[in-house]
């Protein structure tokens, strides 16, 4: 049974494939982000405005884009999020409310900082830089050939471990501790 505004019944955890299916769609991801950045509630019209503005990069977005987003949210995306108990959506009055179950989905949402570099891009760049530096040492590039390649590789591995530890601490830790507190 789909959840409506005011219904707080719990169901079993979402499986990973379902979560990935939810997040694979940009509009569903933008809806979740918009609700998280606000107070957790909005109207379909307000969500359509935010999603359309992010999609086209104009604020306010063109009327036809807002209307297109509104229809897809109303007919497809909000009912799907509602059926999975991620949001409570009352299609009669157009109200949407984020539910606690969103925590299961948050873990999979990569937060991209304001400067636009995601953690995945950072890790890829760091690894590529490390490989290029070691190759430069090994082939004798002037200035780099004085560095020991094993020590250089060790520095990049330690940097990767430090970045990973920070990532887990800053992004995942708060969710894990919140789950522990909720159970206690």
Backbone as CSV, one residue per row, in Angstrom:
resi,resn,N_x,N_y,N_z,CA_x,CA_y,CA_z,C_x,C_y,C_z
1,UNK,0.844,-1.186,0.000,0.000,0.000,0.000,0.881,1.238,0.000
2,UNK,0.572,2.218,-0.820,1.359,3.442,-0.909,1.111,4.318,0.313
3,UNK,2.111,4.998,0.687,2.043,5.878,1.844,1.516,7.228,1.398
4,UNK,0.705,7.846,2.204,0.214,9.192,1.922,0.650,10.100,3.055
5,UNK,0.475,11.388,2.867,0.864,12.345,3.892,0.166,11.982,5.194
6,UNK,0.960,11.838,6.249,0.432,11.506,7.557,0.580,10.049,7.925
7,UNK,0.825,9.168,6.979,0.978,7.737,7.239,2.440,7.438,7.516
8,UNK,2.770,6.863,8.650,4.156,6.604,9.042,4.441,5.125,9.256
9,UNK,3.695,4.222,8.614,3.943,2.802,8.812,5.277,2.401,8.214
10,UNK,6.002,1.486,8.883,7.332,1.064,8.433,7.216,-0.192,7.584
11,UNK,8.127,-0.298,6.647,8.223,-1.494,5.824,9.661,-1.965,5.873
12,UNK,9.949,-3.120,5.236,11.315,-3.622,5.276,12.241,-2.736,4.447
13,UNK,13.573,-2.880,4.685,14.569,-2.051,4.016,14.513,-2.203,2.501
14,UNK,14.857,-1.114,1.821,14.959,-1.146,0.367,16.205,-1.925,-0.033
15,UNK,16.097,-2.709,-1.103,17.290,-3.407,-1.561,18.116,-2.464,-2.443
16,UNK,19.381,-2.823,-2.618,20.319,-1.967,-3.337,19.883,-1.711,-4.781
17,UNK,19.345,-2.710,-5.455,18.906,-2.539,-6.842,17.771,-1.518,-6.936
18,UNK,16.861,-1.529,-5.986,15.753,-0.571,-5.974,16.276,0.838,-5.748
19,UNK,17.225,0.976,-4.827,17.807,2.294,-4.546,18.505,2.835,-5.795
20,UNK,19.272,1.983,-6.465,19.954,2.427,-7.683,18.948,2.797,-8.765
21,UNK,17.837,2.082,-8.845,16.800,2.411,-9.809,16.211,3.787,-9.513
22,UNK,15.993,4.083,-8.244,15.463,5.389,-7.846,16.444,6.498,-8.226
23,UNK,17.714,6.301,-7.899,18.708,7.355,-8.092,19.190,7.476,-9.537
24,UNK,18.893,6.486,-10.359,19.310,6.533,-11.757,18.613,7.675,-12.497
25,UNK,17.448,8.089,-12.029,16.711,9.153,-12.678,17.059,10.501,-12.050
26,UNK,17.516,11.444,-12.885,17.927,12.760,-12.388,16.806,13.504,-11.679
27,UNK,15.596,13.426,-12.190,14.501,14.176,-11.574,14.181,13.649,-10.181
28,UNK,14.205,12.340,-10.007,13.946,11.802,-8.657,15.052,12.234,-7.701
29,UNK,16.289,12.202,-8.181,17.413,12.619,-7.345,17.281,14.101,-6.990
30,UNK,16.896,14.927,-7.971,16.730,16.360,-7.708,15.582,16.638,-6.741
31,UNK,14.521,15.854,-6.813,13.407,16.004,-5.865,13.892,15.733,-4.448
32,UNK,14.617,14.634,-4.273,15.124,14.286,-2.938,16.047,15.385,-2.427
33,UNK,16.955,15.859,-3.284,17.877,16.923,-2.876,17.130,18.201,-2.513
34,UNK,16.136,18.567,-3.314,15.370,19.791,-3.041,14.646,19.694,-1.699
35,UNK,14.058,18.544,-1.420,13.369,18.364,-0.141,14.364,18.384,1.017
36,UNK,15.535,17.791,0.834,16.549,17.782,1.887,17.069,19.192,2.168
37,UNK,17.215,19.990,1.127,17.750,21.342,1.304,16.716,22.282,1.912
38,UNK,15.456,21.933,1.800,14.402,22.720,2.424,14.059,22.130,3.778
39,UNK,12.802,22.255,4.157,12.383,21.721,5.459,11.801,20.318,5.355
40,UNK,11.936,19.705,4.170,11.446,18.347,3.989,10.041,18.276,3.425
41,UNK,9.418,19.418,3.202,8.076,19.450,2.619,8.051,20.458,1.479
42,UNK,7.172,20.217,0.525,7.010,21.142,-0.599,5.740,20.769,-1.354
43,UNK,5.351,21.631,-2.239,4.257,21.310,-3.151,4.873,20.806,-4.455
44,UNK,4.073,20.134,-5.254,4.565,19.653,-6.545,4.993,20.838,-7.403
45,UNK,4.253,21.935,-7.333,4.601,23.133,-8.097,5.962,23.685,-7.707
46,UNK,6.218,23.752,-6.397,7.518,24.237,-5.931,8.651,23.314,-6.386
47,UNK,8.427,22.000,-6.292,9.446,21.038,-6.730,9.679,21.149,-8.229
48,UNK,8.602,21.321,-9.004,8.744,21.465,-10.455,9.575,22.702,-10.790
49,UNK,9.375,23.763,-10.056,10.132,25.007,-10.258,11.626,24.774,-9.998
50,UNK,11.945,24.136,-8.877,13.344,23.883,-8.506,14.005,22.934,-9.500
51,UNK,13.337,21.829,-9.814,13.910,20.828,-10.719,14.106,21.429,-12.109
52,UNK,13.118,22.144,-12.610,13.229,22.751,-13.936,14.369,23.775,-13.977
53,UNK,14.489,24.575,-12.923,15.569,25.567,-12.866,16.941,24.894,-12.899
54,UNK,17.092,23.795,-12.184,18.376,23.086,-12.178,18.655,22.422,-13.519
55,UNK,17.621,21.935,-14.175,17.811,21.265,-15.465,18.219,22.227,-16.573
56,UNK,17.614,23.415,-16.589,17.920,24.359,-17.676,18.955,25.404,-17.281
57,UNK,19.205,25.567,-15.994,20.186,26.551,-15.547,19.665,27.974,-15.525
58,UNK,18.371,28.165,-15.642,17.748,29.492,-15.579,16.793,29.546,-14.404
59,UNK,16.832,30.669,-13.682,15.910,30.851,-12.573,15.221,32.194,-12.743
60,UNK,13.972,32.258,-13.033,13.028,31.150,-13.148,13.174,30.434,-14.499
61,UNK,12.821,29.160,-14.504,12.886,28.398,-15.755,11.713,28.771,-16.665
62,UNK,11.825,28.475,-17.953,10.710,28.753,-18.867,9.444,28.002,-18.448
63,UNK,8.303,28.608,-18.718,7.020,28.039,-18.303,6.794,26.640,-18.868
64,UNK,7.157,26.420,-20.146,6.926,25.102,-20.751,7.788,24.026,-20.089
65,UNK,8.975,24.392,-19.639,9.839,23.431,-18.947,9.261,23.095,-17.568
66,UNK,8.799,24.119,-16.853,8.166,23.895,-15.539,6.969,22.971,-15.680
67,UNK,6.166,23.213,-16.693,4.963,22.401,-16.891,5.334,20.956,-17.234
68,UNK,6.334,20.771,-18.068,6.785,19.430,-18.429,7.295,18.677,-17.197
69,UNK,8.077,19.360,-16.376,8.597,18.743,-15.151,7.453,18.437,-14.192
70,UNK,6.515,19.371,-14.053,5.365,19.174,-13.169,4.614,17.889,-13.531
71,UNK,4.323,17.730,-14.829,3.568,16.556,-15.285,4.340,15.269,-14.991
72,UNK,5.655,15.257,-15.282,6.422,14.029,-15.040,6.553,13.733,-13.547
73,UNK,6.673,14.768,-12.721,6.721,14.538,-11.271,5.397,13.965,-10.791
74,UNK,4.309,14.592,-11.213,2.969,14.191,-10.766,2.598,12.787,-11.243
75,UNK,2.909,12.464,-12.496,2.466,11.188,-13.054,3.430,10.032,-12.821
76,UNK,4.720,10.314,-12.695,5.700,9.233,-12.667,6.565,9.211,-11.403
77,UNK,7.318,10.278,-11.197,8.385,10.245,-10.195,7.897,10.283,-8.747
78,UNK,6.962,11.158,-8.444,6.452,11.214,-7.064,5.657,9.958,-6.698
79,UNK,4.810,9.419,-7.590,4.165,8.150,-7.246,5.173,7.015,-6.989
80,UNK,6.262,6.981,-7.746,7.282,5.947,-7.529,7.937,6.133,-6.159
81,UNK,8.345,7.369,-5.841,8.954,7.634,-4.536,7.962,7.362,-3.407
82,UNK,6.695,7.658,-3.639,5.647,7.395,-2.660,5.460,5.891,-2.440
83,UNK,5.455,5.131,-3.527,5.240,3.683,-3.408,6.381,2.997,-2.659
84,UNK,7.569,3.612,-2.684,8.724,3.064,-1.970,8.867,3.658,-0.564
85,UNK,7.919,4.509,-0.192,7.904,5.148,1.134,9.115,6.042,1.385
86,UNK,9.623,6.652,0.312,10.715,7.614,0.446,10.129,9.002,0.684
87,UNK,9.010,9.276,0.022,8.250,10.502,0.271,6.799,10.129,0.501
88,UNK,6.090,11.016,1.154,4.636,10.916,1.254,4.096,11.925,0.256
89,UNK,3.297,11.457,-0.675,2.776,12.321,-1.735,1.259,12.215,-1.777
90,UNK,0.610,13.331,-1.569,-0.834,13.404,-1.679,-1.146,14.089,-2.998
91,UNK,-1.531,13.310,-3.993,-1.767,13.859,-5.327,-3.001,14.762,-5.371
92,UNK,-3.924,14.593,-4.431,-5.128,15.429,-4.422,-4.812,16.879,-4.066
93,UNK,-3.968,17.073,-3.053,-3.638,18.446,-2.649,-2.258,18.884,-3.137
94,UNK,-1.472,17.946,-3.691,-0.171,18.298,-4.263,0.937,18.494,-3.257
95,UNK,0.775,17.953,-2.050,1.814,18.093,-1.031,2.748,16.886,-1.030
96,UNK,4.031,17.166,-0.810,5.067,16.140,-0.766,5.858,16.342,0.524
97,UNK,6.124,15.218,1.199,6.902,15.281,2.445,7.937,14.166,2.427
98,UNK,9.161,14.515,2.763,10.242,13.542,2.852,10.022,12.666,4.075
99,UNK,10.216,11.372,3.924,10.040,10.430,5.028,11.394,9.925,5.522
100,UNK,11.397,9.321,6.702,12.639,8.842,7.308,13.362,7.812,6.448
101,UNK,12.628,7.114,5.636,13.235,6.078,4.795,14.266,6.647,3.814
102,UNK,14.246,7.950,3.598,15.218,8.564,2.695,16.646,8.295,3.165
103,UNK,16.826,8.015,4.441,18.176,7.716,4.957,18.791,6.507,4.263
104,UNK,17.953,5.557,3.878,18.454,4.381,3.155,18.992,4.782,1.781
105,UNK,18.413,5.810,1.195,18.803,6.266,-0.129,19.983,7.234,-0.050
106,UNK,20.036,8.058,1.001,21.093,9.056,1.163,22.487,8.453,1.083
107,UNK,22.639,7.269,1.634,23.938,6.625,1.669,24.499,6.470,0.257
108,UNK,23.619,6.318,-0.722,24.040,6.091,-2.101,24.142,7.374,-2.922
109,UNK,23.682,8.475,-2.360,23.729,9.741,-3.093,25.085,10.394,-2.848
110,UNK,25.831,10.575,-3.902,27.132,11.205,-3.756,26.931,12.702,-3.659
111,UNK,27.460,13.272,-2.603,27.358,14.703,-2.415,28.486,15.366,-3.200
112,UNK,28.137,16.264,-4.103,29.134,16.988,-4.876,29.287,18.365,-4.248
113,UNK,30.495,18.722,-3.812,30.707,20.014,-3.170,30.466,21.183,-4.126
114,UNK,30.429,22.374,-3.556,30.123,23.573,-4.327,31.094,23.786,-5.484
115,UNK,32.354,23.392,-5.329,33.320,23.604,-6.401,33.185,22.558,-7.506
116,UNK,32.281,21.607,-7.364,31.914,20.710,-8.444,32.746,19.464,-8.625
117,UNK,33.626,19.130,-7.715,34.443,17.924,-7.833,33.859,16.851,-6.928
118,UNK,33.383,15.769,-7.530,32.812,14.684,-6.731,33.935,13.847,-6.134
119,UNK,33.592,13.029,-5.160,34.597,12.151,-4.566,35.132,11.176,-5.598
120,UNK,34.282,10.663,-6.458,34.729,9.745,-7.503,35.743,10.399,-8.429
121,UNK,35.479,11.642,-8.811,36.422,12.375,-9.665,37.726,12.643,-8.933
122,UNK,37.635,12.967,-7.648,38.846,13.186,-6.860,39.691,11.921,-6.807
123,UNK,39.061,10.789,-6.493,39.811,9.527,-6.410,40.440,9.167,-7.749
124,UNK,39.700,9.336,-8.826,40.243,9.041,-10.150,41.446,9.945,-10.444
125,UNK,41.289,11.229,-10.204,42.378,12.184,-10.449,43.602,11.896,-9.603
126,UNK,43.379,11.580,-8.335,44.487,11.268,-7.431,45.221,10.018,-7.906
127,UNK,44.500,8.997,-8.284,45.117,7.766,-8.790,45.879,8.001,-10.077
128,UNK,45.288,8.755,-10.991,45.949,9.064,-12.260,47.225,9.861,-12.018
129,UNK,47.157,10.849,-11.144,48.341,11.646,-10.803,49.435,10.755,-10.216
130,UNK,49.055,9.842,-9.344,50.031,8.925,-8.752,50.694,8.041,-9.792
131,UNK,49.908,7.481,-10.700,50.472,6.631,-11.757,51.401,7.432,-12.655
132,UNK,50.991,8.624,-13.058,51.831,9.463,-13.918,53.131,9.854,-13.218
133,UNK,53.058,10.151,-11.927,54.268,10.514,-11.181,55.241,9.338,-11.103
134,UNK,54.735,8.149,-10.831,55.595,6.959,-10.757,56.196,6.652,-12.124
135,UNK,55.398,6.766,-13.176,55.914,6.536,-14.535,56.992,7.567,-14.873
136,UNK,56.767,8.820,-14.495,57.759,9.866,-14.755,59.082,9.550,-14.066
137,UNK,59.024,9.049,-12.838,60.237,8.664,-12.112,60.915,7.490,-12.812
138,UNK,60.126,6.503,-13.196,60.678,5.276,-13.796,61.331,5.518,-15.161
139,UNK,60.759,6.456,-15.958,61.349,6.684,-17.279,62.426,7.763,-17.257
140,UNK,62.662,8.359,-16.099,63.772,9.303,-15.951,63.489,10.726,-16.373
141,UNK,62.272,11.201,-16.194,61.946,12.599,-16.482,62.806,13.487,-15.585
142,UNK,63.493,14.491,-16.191,64.365,15.359,-15.382,63.617,15.970,-14.200
143,UNK,64.236,15.946,-13.058,63.650,16.462,-11.817,62.901,15.393,-11.053
144,UNK,62.209,14.514,-11.759,61.448,13.448,-11.110,62.315,12.225,-10.856
145,UNK,63.351,12.058,-11.653,64.177,10.851,-11.546,64.958,10.771,-10.240
146,UNK,65.060,11.868,-9.501,65.772,11.857,-8.223,64.922,11.269,-7.095
147,UNK,63.641,11.077,-7.338,62.716,10.568,-6.316,62.635,9.049,-6.415
148,UNK,62.576,8.394,-5.277,62.419,6.938,-5.248,60.960,6.594,-5.588
149,UNK,60.755,5.748,-6.604,59.401,5.439,-7.064,58.582,4.697,-6.010
150,UNK,59.238,3.866,-5.202,58.513,3.145,-4.146,58.008,4.120,-3.083
151,UNK,58.851,5.065,-2.715,58.445,6.068,-1.722,57.316,6.943,-2.274
152,UNK,57.426,7.298,-3.552,56.406,8.118,-4.182,55.063,7.386,-4.219
153,UNK,55.103,6.106,-4.591,53.876,5.308,-4.608,53.286,5.209,-3.201
154,UNK,54.133,5.062,-2.197,53.679,5.014,-0.809,52.986,6.296,-0.386
155,UNK,53.535,7.435,-0.801,52.925,8.728,-0.468,51.533,8.831,-1.086
156,UNK,51.397,8.415,-2.350,50.087,8.473,-2.992,49.096,7.501,-2.342
157,UNK,49.574,6.329,-1.930,48.685,5.378,-1.237,48.227,5.945,0.098
158,UNK,49.146,6.552,0.846,48.768,7.169,2.128,47.783,8.320,1.909
159,UNK,48.004,9.099,0.866,47.073,10.184,0.539,45.694,9.653,0.217
160,UNK,45.636,8.557,-0.534,44.355,7.931,-0.864,43.657,7.419,0.394
161,UNK,44.416,6.807,1.281,43.824,6.325,2.541,43.297,7.480,3.377
162,UNK,44.045,8.577,3.445,43.613,9.740,4.227,42.340,10.347,3.631
163,UNK,42.312,10.476,2.309,41.120,11.033,1.658,39.911,10.125,1.867
164,UNK,40.119,8.822,1.771,39.021,7.867,1.976,38.491,7.933,3.400
165,UNK,39.405,8.023,4.358,38.991,8.117,5.762,38.175,9.389,5.994
166,UNK,38.624,10.493,5.420,37.882,11.738,5.554,36.505,11.622,4.892
167,UNK,36.459,11.005,3.711,35.202,10.827,2.998,34.209,10.035,3.843
168,UNK,34.644,8.927,4.387,33.768,8.112,5.229,33.321,8.904,6.445
169,UNK,34.262,9.601,7.082,33.934,10.379,8.270,32.927,11.484,7.952
170,UNK,33.159,12.235,6.870,32.316,13.398,6.594,30.983,13.063,5.935
171,UNK,30.932,11.987,5.143,29.711,11.692,4.411,28.892,10.560,5.013
172,UNK,29.528,9.496,5.407,28.824,8.299,5.854,28.645,8.264,7.366
173,UNK,29.620,8.765,8.076,29.648,8.621,9.522,28.400,9.175,10.186
174,UNK,27.967,10.344,9.761,26.799,10.952,10.405,25.557,10.087,10.216
175,UNK,25.467,9.418,9.069,24.315,8.560,8.803,24.393,7.302,9.663
176,UNK,25.604,6.706,9.734,25.762,5.497,10.531,25.482,5.762,12.004
177,UNK,26.018,6.881,12.525,25.773,7.198,13.927,24.311,7.529,14.167
178,UNK,23.658,8.175,13.215,22.237,8.494,13.361,21.418,7.206,13.448
179,UNK,21.758,6.208,12.638,21.058,4.931,12.681,21.249,4.256,14.028
180,UNK,22.453,4.320,14.578,22.718,3.734,15.886,21.893,4.427,16.969
181,UNK,21.812,5.764,16.882,21.044,6.534,17.873,19.558,6.236,17.763
182,UNK,19.078,6.059,16.513,17.650,5.777,16.305,17.260,4.428,16.888
183,UNK,18.181,3.461,16.875,17.881,2.130,17.393,17.931,2.081,18.924
184,UNK,18.708,2.988,19.501,18.945,2.959,20.948,17.837,3.493,21.757
